[in-house]
Amino acid sequence: MLGEAPDLPPLHLFLATNYVGLGELEKARAAMAEARRLGPEFVERHLTGAINGTPMGRKRAQMFARVAAGLAD
């Protein structure tokens, strides 16, 4: 899917959070950097927890995004 829409920030952010889940932190940081380049406002909303879903899902997505952004371990 990323190959079909390489300019969509959400795809890079979701890739980054998946890489965190797999323990691939360097890949996560690279994907997050690309997401930030393409959509800094979108990324900021995720980093602050302003996303949809269940409270537990929001917390997990926010933490994984913060790890990918280098803001948490």
N, C-alpha and C positions, 0 to 999 in steps of 0.2 A: 504494500500500500504506500509506503514512503516513496518508492520510486515513481508512483503515479502522481503524487502531490508533494514534491519536495519543499514547497514554500509554505506549508501549513505548520505553524508553530505547535499546535496540539500534538501532532504526530511525533515531533522531536521530543517534546516534553514527556509524552507517554513512553517513548522508547527509553528516555533517560530513567524514568522511574522503574521500568522493567529491568534495566541493567542494574540498578541498585538492588533489586530483589534477587538478582542472580549473582551479586557480589562483584560485578564488573564495574568498579568505580571509575576507572579512567574513561571507559566508554560512556558511562553515565554523564560524566562531566563534559565530554565532547558533545554529546547530544543536547545537554542542557545549554551549553554555550550557543549552539545553533538555534535552539528554541528562543533564547534571549535575543539573539541577533534578529530573528524574524518577527518576533512579537513580544517585546519587553513588557507591555502592559498585561498581556495574557499570562506570562510567566509570573509576574508579580502577584496577580490574583491567586494563582496556585500556591505560591510561597507564603501568602498570608492566610491561606485556608478558605478563601472565598470561592469554593467550588461546590458542585452539586453532589448529591448522594447521601448515604447514611452518615451519621456522626463518626462511626468507626472507620468507614471508608474514606471520609474526608481527612481524618487524622492520619491514616496510613499514607494516603496520597500526598498530603502536605509534608510529612516527614521524609518520604522517599524523594520528593522534589527538592527539599532542603539539603539532603545528603548529596544529590546530584549537582546542586548549585554550590556545594562546598561550604554550606552554612551550618552543617551539623555532621556528626560522625555516625 
